[in-house]
Structures are given as C-alpha cells and as structure tokens.
Amino acid sequence: MGLRSRNKGKRGEREAAGELQRLFNVDARRGRQFQGSDESPDVVADIPGLHFEVKRCEDFRLYPSLAQASDDAGENIPVEAAAGETRPLEMARRLADAHRCNVVVTYGGHGMVAAEQEGGTWYLPAEATEVRDVCGAGDTVLAAIGTVMVEGICLRRACRLATKTGGRQVAELGITAAGPTLERGSKGMVHVRSDLRR
C-alpha cells in the first residue's frame, strides 16, 4: 500500500471517528493502524458490541468488504463505513446501471439523490423544516416511495412526495402517520392525496 493510500485511509478513519463522536457523543479514535493489533477495528468507539471498519476507495466492492468486516468482527456486529471519491449522483447512476434497478440514496437533512433504471439521475433537496425528532424519517421516506410507486407513479414524483413526508415526520416528536394516501378514483385512476400542505 502506497503512502497516498495510507493517508487516504487515515483521513477516512479520522472522519468516521469524528462522526461517531458527533452523532453519538462517545469517545472514538483510530484503531488498528494507529494503535492496536490486526484484529482491532479501524475505529474504536465506546459503543459495546460493534466492530467498525472504514473503507475509502474509488472502487468499493460491497459484498467482499462486508464479508471481511464480518470475519474481523468476531462476536461483535460489523459496521462498514464506506466513502469513495465519487460524487453522489455518479454513485447512484453507477449502481442503477450495474444492477438494472432504480436507486435512491437518502442523505438526511441534505435530501436525496436518485437514478432511474432507464432514465434520469437527479438531486432532490430536503424540505426545509424545523427538526424535532429524526426517529423513523428514513423508513418513512422509503415507505412513501414504495407506496406510491406500487401504483405506477414514477420515481421522480414518488421522491418529491417522500421528501414532503420525511419533512413532516422530522417535524413531529415520535413516529407519526405522515405518509401520502392513495385513493382510487373513477375509471381506476389513482389519486395521491397528501395532508402535507404547509
């Protein structure tokens, strides 16, 4: 491994440790390469039962990486943090092309990127709202997308409805019934009714 790759790995481990500290208010530091043995995780954090591996590479291979993390984790639960040098839109497009499917990647308060199986790729910002509780937001967004797409509504429109649904979810404490409602109209037409007007 060259100096450039090692430096990139160090940066990734530091970034992952910093995010764990920020998100979970725990002590976290670089593990294996900085201080520890070959069995040490890439990032050591005060979260019992988890083994953190960090990958920062151009050509990330999910399944081999997860297999290695599982082997290294032993009795702990493996957690894989991956960051490539590619942009989110490019990543979504590559995944959609490689697996011949629609891809949606959510970025919390930053919105989402989506790539249609045979179509466009776009970024959709999150709805501006006062965040009170993020519990269930990602599940709500994905459920909203699935609910409307099963009725034949296109991915782009489904994502727009999902950002409104996610915005409503994070504005409330706890988990709420924030999703769009599908109603059958005359001649089998499906109408999407949303109580998300603000």
C-alpha positions, -999 to +999 in steps of 0.1 A: +000+000+000+015+033-010+018+065+011-011+081-007-035+052+000-024+051+037-030+088+040-065+084+024-072+056+049-061+077+078-084+106+067-113+082+064-107+067+098-104+102+114-136+113+097-155+082+108-143+087+144-153+123+143-188+115+130-193+088+157-183+114+183-206+140+169-236+117+163-235+095+194-215+117+219-190+089+226-152+087+226-139+074+193-104+071+178-085+054+150-079+017+158-059-009+140-033+012+120-029+038+148-029+017+179-038-019+182-034-053+166-046-068+133-078-078+150-085-042+161-113-024+143-104+006+121-122+029+146-125+021+183-156+037+199-173+034+232-202+016+217-202-020+231-207-049+207-199-031+174-168-035+152-162-005+129-144-009+096-137+021+073-132+019+035-123+049+015-116+039-021-126+045-057-137+010-065-157-001-034-169-037-035-198-041-010-200-078-006-163-087-002-159-057+021-189-069+043-175-105+043-141-092+056-158-070+082-179-099+094-148-121+097-129-094+116-157-086+139-158-120+157-187-119+182-193-082+176-217-067+150-197-055+119-204-019+109-190-008+075-184+029+068-175+035+032-166+067+014-155+068-022-141+097-041-171+097-065-200+122-063-234+110-050-251+114-085-224+094-102-226+067-075-264+064-079-261+062-116-234+036-115-255+014-091-286+018-112-267+008-144-248-021-127-279-037-111-305-025-136-328-010-110-339+023-096-316+037-068-325+062-041-298+073-016-310+094+013-288+120+029-309+130+059-313+168+061-294+172+028-321+154+008-316+125-016-302+115-050-320+091-073-312+073-105-340+057-126-333+023-141-337+037-176-338+074-172-325+104-154-304+110-124-311+139-101-306+155-067-337+165-046-331+187-016-349+180+017-379+201+026-370+230+049-385+223+083-377+226+120-363+192+130-377+179+163-370+142+160-354+121+133-367+088+145-383+069+116-375+095+090-356+072+066-381+044+069-409+069+063-393+082+031-387+047+017-422+036+027-437+066+009-416+059-022-427+023-023-463+031-015-468+054-045-445+035-069-465+003-065-494+022-080-474+031-111-463+066-101-429+075-115-398+075-093-393+113-096-428+121-084-425+094-057-393+111-044-410+145-043-438+132-022-413+113+000-394+145+008-426+161+020-434+130+040-400+129+056-402+166+064-434+161+082-420+131+101-390+150+114-411+180+125-430+158+150-419+141+181-420+103+178-433+083+149-464+097+131-486+086+103-471+111+078-474+093+045-494+101+014-528+084+009-537+066-023-573+068-034-589+051-064-610+074-085-633+068-114-621+045-142-593+030-119-573+063-118-551+065-087-550+099-069-524+107-044-537+128-016-513+143+008-521+161+041-486+176+039-496+211+029-478+238+049 
